[in-house]
Amino acid sequence: MKKILYLILIMMSAKAAAQNVMTPELLWKLGRLSPVGISIDGKNIVYKVSTPSVEENKSNSKYYSIPVTGGTPVEVTDYKSLVKDKNISADAKYTVYNDEVKLANVHGKDFYPELDKSDAQVYDGLDYRHWDTWNEGKYNHVFYKENKDGAAGIDIMKDEIFDSPQKPFGGDEDYIWSPDGKSILYVCKKKAGTAYAISTNTDIYEYNLATGKTINRTEGNSGYDTNPQFSPSGNLSWLQMKRDGYEADKNDIIVDFKGTKMNLTANWDGTVESFLWASDGKKIYFQAPVDGTLQLFEVNFPGLTKIAINVTQVTNGNFDISGLVGFSGDNIIVTRTDMNHAADLFSYDLKKKAWKQLTNVNDAIYSKLSLSKTEKRYVTTTDGKKMLIWVILPPNFDASKKYPTLLYCQGGPQSALTQFYSFRWNFQLMAANGYIVVAPNRRGMPGHGVEWNEQISKDWGGQVMRDYLSAIDDVAKESYVDKSRLGCVGASYGGYSAFYLAGIHNNRFKTFIAHDGVFNTQSMFGTTEEVFFNNWDFGGAYWEKDNAVAQKTYNEFNPASHVDKWNKPILIIQGGKDFRVPIGQAQEAFQAAQLRGIKSRFLYLPEENHWVLKPQNAIVWQREFYRWLKETL
């Protein structure tokens, strides 16, 4: 009898432990896995786990190795010796690297050395600031040097006022060795100043070490050329977008085979995120959005034979393949996420079609939590199309109760809304706080065909807004949705959406939250740094009075034009170093709300950019987010 009671108590204790839910503090204790690569001997996977420390206001990292077949991770210190260094040439004679060089005068003291205490800055063109950094006349350049003591680096872009790696996010993936080690290939947009700010025309250049000459391997394409890789048989391949100025164009896999540039995904109705060659060089595996997830695809490489090119979806499920790591026999190693779990390493057997989870970085936390439930739902839009909606339900959901519900508006505007795991816009955390989340794959999202993806450009306030309202109206029909407690939240384009819907929602919503959102399309055009984006998405400049498309953007589709109809509370969040959506957007919105007597709050993060990266600021963000919802919803 005592044994039975003991077992009952254990079961009750385990059940109680599992009733915990995600909190901001727990979210910022999760380890964040990022793969380094497969070991040289092919037996292990090396990966990094970064864990934020709120107390220290930084992240601490450790490196691990785990067998490709699964097993117990082992912490490693000299992780670089375990994986092949792609930056060392095939003959091990040279190393390629990048460094910053000062090439242009910008500061007052550059022009007038005697005024060395001046902090003036002088610019003759745009690109005077980018993302979160002012241009100080310094440029990223690619160098190489001999692998011997005291060897000097050679700048293969000497005196060029261009960047490689590309700013703001490029790294050493922007340059590679040729298989024979005789040349270096690198990604660069060879434009400067205003020309740089209005173009997306990057190319892949090849520098020959023996001659010192550089050629353009992608000349003739006017859009992005990125992610160079060589196939096992030595064919250069890369990702390509065709149109200059369109950062969300269809991304295709190109292979240069014996002088013929072959587009392997031209006839496939989707867009590629990243790719890996199979070890035999006969196939390429890539990840791409599809139906609200990121999945693994394959495409065969026929060379110049008459064999048909076929794209096939390899995996399927309510998860994201968030990264491709490499191959081990018949298995491909990837990272995987879903709306309840941050990234872990998985192995997928391409022959047996079977998954194996290799790491469990955060199981100690997840095992004690009640998890939210995610459901796929489809709704017919106002123009008769089928739209996917993700609905995230609170832990221990009870359909007999009524729940406050949030419409989540995705940014981008052309970024996929999939089974991602965000450390800010975290659906698991929103649901844990008692909110149903409605996350529509509205117009403008990849994964539903190229046409669907492109329909948002030049139509920011059009069909996409009707898509949002169709989504929330459909879910609000459910008996468990409290229709009197609907909120609308989002960042970037999602922030624009919150600002815009606040003026047209016809009292559907009780509260709004907009983070780094576009409030005034005209002043946005005048202050953002990547002008190509607004040129494309807005349809032109605000002074083009005869441009009907642009004038619609700057008038009808301008949230500032509808602020007279704002009638609900709004929380406005802004990063001080966000140059993509500059601070004036938030200031204008907050000032308008305050002067109109609308309950509003301004959360200003002076050292953050378009994101929130510092742990303590992230906790403040989360606490203010839920404090606002508690007050107003």
C-alpha positions in Angstrom: 0.0 0.0 0.0 2.8 2.4 0.9 4.5 1.6 -2.4 1.3 2.5 -4.3 0.9 5.8 -2.4 4.5 6.6 -3.1 4.0 6.0 -6.9 0.9 8.1 -6.8 2.8 11.0 -5.2 5.6 10.7 -7.7 3.0 10.9 -10.6 1.2 13.8 -9.0 4.6 15.6 -8.5 5.6 15.0 -12.1 2.2 16.2 -13.4 2.5 19.4 -11.2 6.0 20.1 -12.5 4.8 19.9 -16.1 2.2 22.6 -15.4 4.8 25.3 -15.4 4.8 27.6 -18.5 7.3 29.6 -20.4 8.3 33.0 -18.8 10.6 35.8 -20.1 13.2 34.8 -17.6 13.1 31.1 -18.7 13.2 32.1 -22.4 16.4 34.0 -21.7 18.0 31.0 -20.0 17.6 28.8 -23.1 20.8 27.7 -24.9 21.0 28.8 -28.5 22.6 26.1 -30.7 24.6 26.9 -33.8 26.5 24.3 -35.8 30.2 24.7 -36.6 30.5 21.6 -38.9 31.2 18.0 -39.2 34.6 16.9 -38.0 37.5 16.1 -40.4 37.2 12.4 -39.8 33.4 12.5 -40.4 32.6 11.0 -37.0 31.4 13.9 -35.0 29.4 17.2 -35.3 30.9 20.2 -33.7 28.5 22.9 -32.5 28.3 26.0 -30.2 25.7 26.7 -27.5 25.4 30.3 -26.5 23.5 31.0 -23.2 22.5 34.5 -22.3 23.4 35.8 -18.9 20.9 38.5 -17.8 23.1 39.3 -14.8 26.1 39.9 -17.0 24.1 41.4 -19.8 25.9 39.2 -22.4 26.0 35.7 -23.8 28.5 33.0 -22.9 29.4 30.3 -25.3 30.7 26.7 -25.1 31.6 24.3 -27.9 30.6 20.6 -28.0 31.2 17.6 -30.1 28.7 14.8 -30.6 28.8 11.6 -32.7 27.0 11.9 -36.0 25.0 8.8 -35.0 24.0 10.4 -31.6 25.4 10.0 -28.2 26.7 12.0 -25.3 28.0 15.5 -26.1 31.6 16.3 -25.0 32.7 19.9 -24.4 35.7 20.9 -26.5 38.1 23.8 -26.3 40.2 23.6 -29.5 37.1 23.2 -31.7 38.8 24.8 -34.8 41.2 21.8 -35.1 38.3 19.4 -35.3 36.7 20.8 -38.5 38.1 21.6 -41.9 39.0 25.3 -42.2 37.4 26.4 -45.4 39.7 29.5 -45.4 42.9 27.5 -45.9 43.8 26.7 -49.5 43.8 23.1 -50.8 47.6 23.0 -50.7 47.6 24.4 -47.2 49.9 27.2 -48.3 47.6 30.2 -47.8 44.8 31.5 -45.6 42.1 33.8 -46.8 40.5 36.3 -44.3 38.9 39.7 -44.2 39.9 42.9 -42.5 38.6 46.5 -42.4 40.7 49.2 -44.2 40.3 53.0 -44.0 40.0 54.4 -47.6 37.8 57.5 -47.5 37.8 60.8 -45.6 34.7 61.3 -43.5 35.6 62.9 -40.2 36.4 66.6 -39.8 39.9 65.6 -38.6 40.4 63.6 -41.8 40.1 66.8 -43.8 41.6 69.1 -41.2 44.2 67.3 -39.1 44.8 70.2 -36.9 41.2 70.0 -35.7 41.7 66.7 -34.0 39.0 67.2 -31.5 36.3 67.7 -34.1 33.5 65.1 -34.3 32.1 66.4 -37.6 31.3 64.0 -40.4 31.1 65.0 -44.1 29.4 62.9 -46.9 29.1 63.5 -50.6 26.7 60.6 -51.2 24.3 58.2 -49.6 25.3 55.1 -47.7 26.4 57.4 -45.0 25.0 54.9 -42.5 23.8 51.3 -42.7 21.7 49.2 -40.4 23.1 50.5 -37.0 26.5 51.9 -38.0 27.7 55.2 -39.5 30.1 55.0 -42.5 33.5 56.1 -41.2 35.3 55.6 -44.5 36.2 52.0 -43.7 35.6 49.1 -45.9 35.7 45.3 -45.5 38.4 43.8 -47.8 39.4 40.2 -48.6 43.1 39.4 -47.9 45.2 36.3 -48.1 48.7 35.4 -46.7 51.2 32.6 -46.7 50.9 30.2 -43.7 54.3 31.0 -42.3 55.5 33.2 -39.5 55.6 36.9 -40.3 53.9 36.7 -43.6 52.2 39.9 -44.7 48.6 39.9 -45.9 47.8 40.8 -49.5 44.7 42.9 -50.1 43.0 41.5 -53.2 40.7 44.5 -53.3 43.4 47.1 -52.9 42.1 50.8 -53.0 38.5 49.7 -53.8 35.8 51.5 -51.9 33.6 48.5 -51.8 32.8 45.9 -49.1 33.4 42.2 -49.0 32.1 40.6 -46.8 28.9 42.6 -47.5 27.7 44.9 -44.8 25.8 44.6 -42.5 25.5 40.8 -42.1 28.2 39.3 -44.4 30.8 37.0 -42.9 33.4 34.5 -44.3 30.6 32.8 -46.3 31.2 35.7 -48.7 34.5 34.3 -49.9 35.9 30.9 -50.8 38.9 29.2 -52.4 38.7 27.6 -55.8 39.2 23.8 -55.5 42.8 24.1 -56.8 43.7 26.9 -54.4 44.8 29.1 -57.3 42.1 31.7 -57.0 39.7 33.3 -54.4 36.1 34.0 -55.1 34.2 36.7 -53.2 30.8 38.5 -53.2 30.8 42.2 -53.7 28.5 45.0 -54.7 31.0 47.2 -56.6 29.0 50.4 -56.2 29.6 53.3 -53.8 27.6 56.1 -52.3 24.2 56.8 -53.7 24.6 54.1 -56.3 25.2 51.6 -53.6 22.1 52.6 -51.6 19.7 52.1 -54.6 21.0 48.8 -55.9 21.1 45.1 -54.9 23.5 44.1 -57.7 26.1 42.0 -56.0 28.4 39.8 -58.1 30.8 37.0 -57.5 34.4 37.9 -58.5 37.3 35.7 -59.0 40.9 36.8 -58.1 43.8 34.9 -59.6 46.7 34.7 -57.2 49.3 34.3 -59.9 48.3 37.1 -62.2 46.6 39.4 -59.7 43.7 39.8 -62.1 40.0 39.8 -61.1 37.1 38.7 -63.3 33.3 38.9 -62.7 31.9 35.4 -62.8 28.3 36.6 -62.7 28.4 39.6 -65.1 25.1 40.2 -66.8 22.9 39.5 -63.8 21.5 42.7 -62.3 20.3 41.4 -58.9 21.8 39.6 -56.0 24.5 36.9 -56.6 25.5 35.3 -53.3 26.5 32.1 -51.5 29.2 30.8 -53.8 30.0 27.0 -53.5 31.9 24.5 -55.6 30.4 21.2 -56.4 32.5 18.0 -55.7 33.5 18.0 -59.4 34.6 21.7 -59.3 31.5 23.5 -60.8 30.8 26.9 -59.3 27.3 27.3 -58.0 25.5 30.2 -56.2 22.2 31.7 -55.4 20.8 34.3 -57.8 18.0 36.9 -57.8 17.4 38.5 -61.2 16.0 42.0 -60.6 18.1 44.9 -59.3 16.6 46.7 -56.3 14.3 43.8 -55.4 15.7 42.2 -52.2 13.0 39.5 -52.0 13.1 38.3 -55.6 12.9 34.6 -56.3 16.2 33.0 -55.2 17.4 30.3 -57.7 20.3 27.9 -57.7 22.7 28.5 -60.6 25.5 26.2 -61.7 28.3 27.2 -64.1 29.0 24.0 -66.0 31.6 24.2 -68.7 30.7 27.9 -69.4 26.9 27.3 -69.4 25.0 28.9 -66.5 22.2 26.5 -65.6 19.3 27.6 -63.4 18.2 24.4 -61.6 15.2 25.9 -59.9 13.9 28.2 -62.7 10.7 26.2 -63.2 10.0 25.5 -59.6 7.5 27.9 -58.0 9.4 28.8 -54.8 12.5 30.5 -53.5 15.7 28.9 -52.0 17.2 29.9 -48.6 20.4 27.8 -48.6 21.8 24.7 -50.3 24.4 21.9 -50.1 25.8 19.6 -52.7 25.5 15.9 -52.2 28.9 14.2 -51.9 28.6 12.5 -55.3 27.8 15.8 -57.0 24.6 14.5 -58.6 22.1 16.3 -56.4 21.7 19.5 -54.4 19.8 19.6 -51.2 18.2 22.9 -50.2 15.9 24.4 -47.6 12.9 26.5 -48.7 9.6 27.8 -47.2 6.5 25.8 -48.1 3.0 26.0 -46.6 4.0 27.7 -43.3 7.2 25.7 -42.7 10.8 25.4 -43.9 11.4 22.0 -45.5 14.2 20.1 -47.2 14.2 19.8 -51.0 16.4 18.1 -53.6 17.1 18.9 -57.2 19.1 16.7 -59.5 22.1 18.0 -61.5 22.0 16.6 -65.0 25.1 18.4 -66.4 24.5 19.0 -70.2 22.6 15.8 -70.7 19.0 15.7 -71.7 17.9 14.4 -68.4 15.0 16.4 -67.0 15.7 18.6 -63.9 13.3 17.8 -61.1 12.7 19.5 -57.7 11.4 17.2 -55.0 10.2 18.0 -51.5 12.1 15.6 -49.2 10.6 16.3 -45.7 7.3 17.3 -44.4 5.9 18.2 -41.0 5.0 21.0 -38.6 8.6 22.0 -38.0 11.3 24.1 -39.7 14.6 22.9 -41.0 16.4 26.0 -39.9 19.9 25.1 -41.1 21.9 22.6 -43.2 25.0 21.2 -41.6 26.4 18.5 -43.8 26.3 14.8 -44.7 27.2 11.5 -43.0 26.6 8.6 -45.3 23.0 8.4 -46.2 22.1 11.0 -43.6 21.9 14.8 -43.8 22.5 16.7 -40.6 20.3 19.7 -40.0 19.1 22.0 -37.3 15.3 21.9 -36.6 12.9 24.2 -34.7 9.2 24.5 -34.0 7.1 27.0 -32.2 7.7 25.2 -28.9 11.4 24.4 -29.3 14.6 26.3 -30.1 17.1 24.8 -32.5 18.6 21.3 -32.0 20.6 19.0 -34.2 18.8 16.3 -36.1 19.9 13.6 -38.5 17.6 12.6 -41.4 18.1 9.3 -43.2 17.5 10.1 -46.9 16.9 6.4 -47.8 14.8 5.3 -44.8 13.0 8.7 -44.5 13.6 8.6 -40.8 14.5 11.3 -38.2 16.8 11.1 -35.3 17.3 13.8 -32.8 20.9 14.2 -31.8 21.0 17.0 -29.2 18.6 18.1 -26.5 20.1 21.4 -25.4 17.1 22.7 -23.5 15.3 19.5 -22.4 15.9 20.3 -18.7 13.7 23.4 -19.1 11.2 22.0 -21.6 10.5 18.9 -19.6 9.0 21.0 -16.8 6.7 23.0 -19.1 3.2 22.6 -20.4 3.6 23.4 -24.1 1.3 25.3 -26.3 -0.6 23.6 -29.2 -0.2 24.8 -32.7 -2.9 24.3 -35.3 -3.0 24.8 -39.1 -6.1 26.5 -40.3 -7.1 27.7 -43.8 -9.4 30.6 -44.6 -10.8 32.0 -47.9 -9.6 35.5 -48.5 -11.7 38.3 -49.9 -10.3 37.6 -53.4 -11.1 33.9 -53.2 -7.7 32.6 -52.3 -6.8 29.9 -49.7 -4.7 31.4 -46.9 -2.8 29.4 -44.2 -3.1 30.6 -40.6 -1.1 29.3 -37.6 -3.2 29.3 -34.4 -1.3 28.9 -31.2 -3.3 27.9 -28.2 -2.4 28.4 -24.5 -1.0 25.4 -22.5 -3.7 23.4 -20.9 -6.2 25.0 -23.4 -9.9 24.6 -22.4 -12.3 25.2 -25.3 -15.1 25.9 -22.8 -13.3 29.1 -21.7 -12.8 32.4 -23.5 -9.3 33.7 -24.2 -8.0 37.1 -25.3 -6.5 36.8 -28.8 -3.6 38.5 -30.6 -3.3 39.0 -34.3 0.4 38.7 -35.0 1.7 40.7 -38.0 4.9 39.4 -39.5 7.7 41.7 -40.7 9.8 41.5 -43.8 7.4 42.2 -45.4 8.4 39.2 -47.5 9.8 36.9 -44.8 8.3 33.5 -44.2 6.0 32.9 -41.2 6.9 29.3 -40.3 7.6 27.1 -37.4 10.4 29.4 -36.2 11.5 30.0 -32.6 12.0 33.6 -31.8 13.6 34.9 -28.6 11.5 38.1 -28.8 8.3 37.4 -30.8 7.9 34.1 -29.1 4.5 32.4 -29.7 5.2 29.9 -26.9 5.6 32.7 -24.4 2.5 34.6 -25.7 0.4 31.5 -25.3 1.9 30.8 -21.9 0.6 34.2 -20.8 -2.9 33.1 -21.7 -3.3 34.5 -25.2 -4.4 32.8 -28.3 -2.1 33.8 -31.2 -3.4 34.1 -34.8 -0.5 34.2 -37.2 -1.6 34.5 -40.9 0.6 33.6 -43.9 -0.8 36.8 -45.5 0.1 38.1 -49.0 3.8 38.7 -49.4 5.1 35.5 -47.7 7.2 32.9 -49.5 6.1 29.3 -49.4 2.9 29.7 -51.3 4.2 30.4 -54.8 6.0 33.3 -56.3 2.8 35.2 -57.3 1.6 35.2 -53.7 5.0 36.3 -52.4 5.1 39.3 -54.8 1.6 40.6 -54.3 2.6 42.8 -51.4 5.1 44.9 -53.3 3.6 48.4 -54.0 0.4 47.3 -52.2 1.3 47.6 -48.5 -2.1 48.8 -47.5 -4.2 46.8 -49.9 -5.0 43.1 -50.1 -2.6 42.2 -47.3 -4.7 44.2 -44.9 -7.9 42.4 -46.0 -5.9 39.2 -45.4 -5.2 40.2 -41.8 -8.8 41.0 -41.1 -10.0 37.8 -42.8 -7.7 35.8 -40.5 -8.8 37.4 -37.2 -12.5 37.4 -38.2 -12.4 33.7 -39.0 -10.7 32.7 -35.8 -12.9 35.1 -33.8 -15.9 33.0 -34.8 -14.8 30.3 -32.3 -16.6 30.2 -29.0 -13.3 30.2 -27.1 -12.2 33.6 -28.5 -13.2 36.6 -26.4 -14.2 38.9 -29.2 -14.1 41.9 -26.9 -10.4 41.3 -26.2 -8.6 41.2 -29.5 -5.1 42.8 -29.8 -2.8 43.5 -32.8 1.0 43.2 -32.5 4.0 43.3 -34.8 7.4 44.6 -35.7 9.0 46.2 -38.8 6.4 45.7 -41.6 4.3 44.1 -38.8 4.7 47.5 -36.9 3.5 49.3 -40.1 0.6 46.8 -40.1 -0.3 47.7 -36.5 -0.1 51.4 -37.2 -2.2 51.0 -40.4 -4.8 48.7 -38.9 -5.2 51.1 -36.0 -6.8 53.5 -38.5 -9.0 51.0 -40.4 -10.0 48.2 -38.0 -13.6 49.3 -37.3 -13.2 48.6 -33.6 -12.2 45.0 -34.0 -9.1 45.5 -31.7 -8.9 46.7 -28.2 -5.1 47.4 -28.2 -2.1 47.7 -30.5 1.7 47.1 -30.2 4.1 48.4 -32.9 7.9 47.8 -32.7 10.2 49.6 -35.2 7.2 50.1 -37.5 6.8 52.4 -40.5 4.4 55.2 -39.5 4.9 57.8 -42.2 5.9 56.4 -45.6 7.1 59.8 -46.9 9.5 60.4 -44.0 10.5 56.8 -44.1 11.6 57.2 -47.8 13.6 60.3 -46.8 15.5 58.7 -43.9 16.0 55.0 -44.5 19.4 53.8 -45.7 18.7 51.0 -48.1 16.8 53.1 -50.6 16.4 50.3 -53.1 13.9 48.7 -50.8 11.6 51.6 -50.7 12.0 52.4 -54.4 10.8 48.9 -55.1 8.1 48.4 -52.4 6.7 51.9 -52.4 6.8 52.2 -56.2 9.0 55.2 -56.3 9.7 58.5 -54.6 7.1 60.7 -52.9 7.9 63.7 -55.2 6.9 61.7 -58.3 3.5 63.3 -58.6 2.6 61.6 -61.8 3.4 58.1 -60.4 0.0 56.8 -59.4 1.4 53.7 -57.6 3.8 55.8 -55.5 1.2 58.4 -54.7 -1.1 55.7 -53.4 1.7 54.5 -51.1 2.4 58.0 -49.7 -1.3 58.9 -49.2 -3.9 56.1 -49.0 -1.4 53.4 -47.7 0.3 55.8 -45.3 -0.6 55.1 -41.7 -0.1 58.8 -40.9 -3.0 59.5 -43.2 -5.4 57.6 -41.0 -4.2 58.6 -37.6 -7.3 60.8 -37.2 -9.3 57.5 -36.8 -7.0 56.0 -34.1 -9.2 55.3 -31.1 -7.5 52.5 -29.1 -4.4 52.3 -26.9 -1.0 51.8 -28.5 2.4 50.8 -27.3 5.2 52.0 -29.5 8.7 50.5 -29.3 11.8 51.8 -31.0 15.5 51.0 -31.2 17.8 54.1 -31.2 20.3 52.5 -33.6 17.7 51.3 -36.1 18.6 53.0 -39.4 16.4 50.8 -41.5 13.2 52.2 -39.8 14.7 55.3 -38.2 13.6 56.6 -34.8 11.5 59.4 -36.3 8.8 56.9 -37.3 8.2 56.0 -33.7 8.4 59.6 -32.5 5.9 60.8 -35.1 3.5 58.0 -34.1 3.8 58.6 -30.3 3.5 62.3 -30.7 0.3 61.9 -32.8 -1.2 59.5 -30.2 -0.4 61.7 -27.3 -1.7 64.9 -28.9 -4.9 63.1 -29.8 -5.4 62.0 -26.2 -5.0 58.2 -26.9 -3.5 56.1 -24.2 0.0 55.4 -25.4 3.5 54.5 -24.2 6.9 54.8 -25.8 9.5 52.2 -25.0 12.8 53.5 -26.3 15.9 51.3 -26.5 18.8 53.7 -27.3 21.5 51.1 -27.9 19.4 48.5 -29.9 19.0 48.4 -33.6 16.1 46.8 -35.6 16.3 43.9 -33.1 16.8 43.6 -29.3 20.1 41.9 -28.6 21.1 42.7 -25.0 19.6 40.3 -22.5 18.5 42.9 -19.9 16.9 45.0 -22.7 15.2 41.9 -23.9 13.7 41.2 -20.5 12.5 44.8 -20.2 10.9 44.4 -23.7 9.1 41.3 -22.6 7.9 42.7 -19.3 6.7 45.9 -21.0 4.9 43.9 -23.7 2.9 41.9 -21.2 2.4 44.8 -18.8 0.8 46.7 -21.7 -1.4 43.8 -22.6 -2.5 43.3 -19.0 -3.4 47.0 -18.8 -5.2 47.3 -22.0 -6.5 43.9 -23.0 
